[in-house]
């Protein structure tokens, strides 16, 4: 079965990302490498974690997911290989994979020994020299346990989202928030209390086209979250919110 390696980074830089591709190709030239996102907000582990978790759900169990949102690169933070019943995850142990692991069974966690992967690794580019290389080695049959030390799954760093926290804003300005959509049935109305103190009212609809252009709405999003949008406009601009903000969403009685 051919291997698949996905790549998610905050690089915003084709030059840097190409070096991950080149590293993988040099070791495993037949492996399919699929970019998930290379435009994660710099240093934003929470956004990267959301993207990896949601994207990984659509890949087969044999896929290897490399995540590089790594503000602690070169410090004593661990690099890890996390093997599960539905995919393998490789990257820094900083909570980047915590959401993806919630609905998976972890079968092994290996703290990567950089010397066993690449004894010439650059201190500031573990994405290329450690994580991409480790993924390529696994794809060609190397046993993960030979690349480091097995550690307890309980030792992995965790990541917590606040209720109603904004964890993704797409290019249209649609806002994904950490809220269960089932708590906001279609056909109801909600109030949105924004960080700047403004309060908006929006209906919960099936889709954008159910309201006139320029109208604020909420809907049950495609990633299992409640989402906020403006039909043919930007909810992020209208509500003046950014990643990490909390929007207090309350159903009207």
C-alpha positions as CSV (number, residue, x, y, z in Angstrom):
1,X,0.0,0.0,0.0
2,X,1.5,3.4,-1.0
3,X,2.2,5.7,1.9
4,X,0.8,9.2,2.2
5,X,2.4,12.1,4.1
6,X,0.6,15.3,4.8
7,X,2.3,18.5,5.8
8,X,0.8,21.4,7.8
9,X,3.0,24.4,8.7
10,X,3.0,28.1,9.6
11,X,5.9,28.8,7.2
12,X,4.0,31.0,4.6
13,X,7.1,30.3,2.5
14,X,7.3,28.0,-0.5
15,X,11.1,28.0,-0.2
16,X,11.0,26.4,3.3
17,X,8.1,24.0,2.5
18,X,9.9,22.8,-0.7
19,X,12.8,21.6,1.5
20,X,10.4,19.3,3.4
21,X,9.2,17.9,0.1
22,X,12.8,17.5,-1.1
23,X,13.8,15.7,2.1
24,X,10.9,13.2,1.7
25,X,11.6,12.7,-2.0
26,X,15.2,11.9,-1.3
27,X,14.3,9.1,1.0
28,X,10.9,7.9,-0.2
29,X,10.5,9.1,-3.9
30,X,7.3,7.2,-4.5
31,X,5.5,8.5,-1.4
32,X,2.5,10.8,-2.1
33,X,3.0,14.1,-0.2
34,X,-0.1,16.2,0.3
35,X,0.0,19.8,1.6
36,X,-2.8,20.5,4.1
37,X,-1.9,24.1,5.0
38,X,1.2,26.2,5.0
39,X,-0.5,29.4,6.0
40,X,-1.3,28.7,9.7
41,X,-1.0,32.0,11.6
42,X,2.7,32.1,12.7
43,X,3.1,30.4,16.1
44,X,-0.6,29.7,16.4
45,X,-0.6,26.2,17.8
46,X,-4.3,26.2,18.4
47,X,-5.2,27.0,14.8
48,X,-2.7,24.4,13.5
49,X,-4.1,21.8,15.9
50,X,-7.6,22.5,14.6
51,X,-6.5,22.2,11.0
52,X,-4.6,19.0,11.5
53,X,-7.4,17.3,13.4
54,X,-10.1,18.2,10.9
55,X,-8.0,17.4,7.8
56,X,-6.7,14.1,9.2
57,X,-10.2,12.8,9.5
58,X,-10.4,12.6,5.7
59,X,-7.3,10.5,5.2
60,X,-6.8,6.7,5.4
61,X,-5.4,5.1,8.5
62,X,-2.0,4.6,7.0
63,X,-1.4,8.3,6.4
64,X,1.4,10.1,8.2
65,X,0.7,13.6,9.3
66,X,3.6,16.0,9.8
67,X,2.8,19.2,11.7
68,X,5.3,22.1,12.1
69,X,3.9,24.9,14.2
70,X,6.9,25.0,16.5
71,X,7.8,28.2,18.3
72,X,10.0,26.2,20.7
73,X,12.2,24.7,17.9
74,X,15.7,24.1,19.2
75,X,14.8,24.2,22.9
76,X,14.3,21.2,25.1
77,X,10.7,20.6,23.9
78,X,10.3,17.1,22.5
79,X,9.7,15.9,19.0
80,X,7.3,13.0,18.9
81,X,6.0,10.3,16.7
82,X,2.4,9.4,17.8
83,X,1.0,6.2,16.3
84,X,-2.7,5.6,16.5
85,X,-5.4,3.4,15.1
86,X,-6.1,6.0,12.5
87,X,-2.9,7.7,11.3
88,X,0.6,8.6,12.6
89,X,1.4,12.2,13.7
90,X,4.9,13.6,13.8
91,X,6.0,17.0,15.1
92,X,6.7,19.0,18.3
93,X,5.2,17.9,21.5
94,X,3.4,21.2,22.2
95,X,-0.3,20.2,22.0
96,X,-0.4,20.5,18.2
97,X,-1.9,17.0,17.9
98,X,-4.1,17.0,21.0
99,X,-7.4,17.6,19.2
100,X,-6.6,14.9,16.6
101,X,-6.0,12.4,19.4
102,X,-9.4,12.9,21.1
103,X,-11.1,10.5,18.8
104,X,-8.3,8.1,18.2
105,X,-6.6,5.3,20.2
106,X,-2.9,6.0,20.7
107,X,-0.9,2.8,20.3
108,X,2.6,4.2,20.8
109,X,4.4,7.5,21.5
110,X,8.1,7.8,20.6
111,X,10.1,10.7,21.8
112,X,12.4,11.3,18.8
113,X,16.1,11.1,19.3
114,X,17.4,13.6,16.8
115,X,20.7,11.8,16.5
116,X,18.9,8.7,15.3
117,X,17.1,10.6,12.6
118,X,19.7,13.1,11.4
119,X,22.9,13.9,13.3
120,X,23.4,17.0,11.1
121,X,20.1,18.6,11.9
122,X,19.9,22.4,12.0
123,X,18.8,23.7,15.4
124,X,16.1,25.9,13.8
125,X,14.7,23.7,11.1
126,X,13.5,20.5,12.7
127,X,10.5,20.5,10.3
128,X,12.9,19.6,7.5
129,X,15.8,17.8,9.3
130,X,13.8,15.8,11.9
131,X,10.1,15.6,11.3
132,X,10.0,15.3,7.5
133,X,12.9,12.9,7.5
134,X,11.3,10.8,10.2
135,X,8.1,10.6,8.2
136,X,9.9,9.5,5.1
137,X,11.8,6.8,7.1
138,X,8.5,5.5,8.5
139,X,7.0,5.5,5.0
140,X,9.9,3.3,3.8
141,X,9.4,0.7,6.6
142,X,11.6,2.0,9.4
143,X,10.2,1.0,12.8
144,X,9.2,4.1,14.8
145,X,10.7,2.7,18.0
146,X,14.2,2.7,16.4
147,X,14.1,6.5,16.1
148,X,13.8,7.3,19.8
149,X,12.4,6.2,23.1
150,X,8.9,4.9,23.9
151,X,7.1,7.2,26.4
152,X,3.7,7.2,28.0
153,X,0.8,8.7,26.0
154,X,-0.2,10.5,29.2
155,X,3.0,12.6,29.0
156,X,2.0,14.3,25.8
157,X,1.3,18.0,26.1
158,X,-2.4,19.0,26.1
159,X,-4.3,21.8,24.5
160,X,-7.5,23.5,25.7
161,X,-9.9,25.7,23.8
162,X,-12.1,28.1,25.7
163,X,-15.9,27.9,25.1
164,X,-16.9,29.9,22.1
165,X,-13.2,30.6,21.2
166,X,-12.5,31.5,17.6
167,X,-10.2,28.9,16.3
168,X,-10.4,29.4,12.5
169,X,-11.3,32.2,10.2
170,X,-11.4,31.3,6.5
171,X,-10.5,33.6,3.6
172,X,-14.1,34.7,3.3
173,X,-14.2,35.9,6.9
174,X,-16.4,33.0,8.1
175,X,-15.7,32.2,11.7
176,X,-15.5,28.7,13.3
177,X,-16.1,28.8,17.0
178,X,-15.7,26.2,19.7
179,X,-19.4,25.6,20.2
180,X,-21.6,22.6,19.8
181,X,-24.0,23.4,16.9
182,X,-26.7,21.2,18.4
183,X,-27.1,23.7,21.2
184,X,-28.2,26.2,18.5
185,X,-31.0,24.6,16.5
186,X,-31.7,25.9,13.0
187,X,-34.5,28.4,13.0
188,X,-33.6,30.0,16.3
189,X,-32.0,33.4,16.9
190,X,-28.9,34.1,19.0
191,X,-27.1,37.1,20.3
192,X,-23.4,37.5,19.7
193,X,-21.4,39.5,22.3
194,X,-18.1,40.4,20.8
195,X,-14.8,41.2,22.4
196,X,-15.1,44.9,21.5
197,X,-18.4,45.1,23.5
198,X,-20.7,45.2,20.6
199,X,-23.8,42.9,20.5
200,X,-25.2,41.5,17.3
201,X,-28.3,39.4,16.6
202,X,-28.2,36.5,14.1
203,X,-30.5,33.8,12.9
204,X,-29.3,30.2,12.7
205,X,-29.8,29.0,9.2
206,X,-28.9,26.0,7.0
207,X,-26.7,28.0,4.6
208,X,-25.6,31.4,3.4
209,X,-28.3,31.6,0.7
210,X,-31.1,31.5,3.2
211,X,-30.5,35.2,4.0
212,X,-30.1,38.3,1.8
213,X,-26.6,39.4,0.9
214,X,-24.9,41.4,3.7
215,X,-26.9,39.6,6.4
216,X,-25.2,38.1,9.5
217,X,-26.1,34.5,10.2
218,X,-25.0,31.4,12.1
219,X,-25.1,27.9,10.7
220,X,-24.0,24.3,11.5
221,X,-20.5,24.2,9.9
222,X,-19.0,21.4,7.8
223,X,-16.4,20.6,10.5
224,X,-18.9,20.0,13.3
225,X,-18.7,23.5,14.8
226,X,-21.0,26.4,15.0
227,X,-20.0,29.0,12.4
228,X,-20.7,32.7,11.9
229,X,-20.8,34.3,8.5
230,X,-22.1,37.2,6.5
231,X,-23.7,36.2,3.2
232,X,-21.2,37.5,0.6
233,X,-19.3,39.4,3.2
234,X,-16.9,39.0,6.1
235,X,-18.2,38.2,9.6
236,X,-14.7,38.6,11.0
237,X,-14.6,42.2,9.8
238,X,-18.1,43.0,10.9
239,X,-17.6,41.6,14.4
240,X,-14.0,42.8,14.6
241,X,-12.7,39.5,15.8
242,X,-9.5,37.5,15.4
243,X,-8.1,34.1,16.2
244,X,-8.3,33.3,19.9
245,X,-11.1,35.8,20.6
246,X,-14.1,34.6,22.5
247,X,-17.6,35.4,21.2
248,X,-20.3,34.9,23.8
249,X,-23.2,33.2,21.9
250,X,-26.5,33.0,23.7
251,X,-29.9,31.7,22.3
252,X,-32.7,34.2,22.6
253,X,-35.6,32.9,24.7
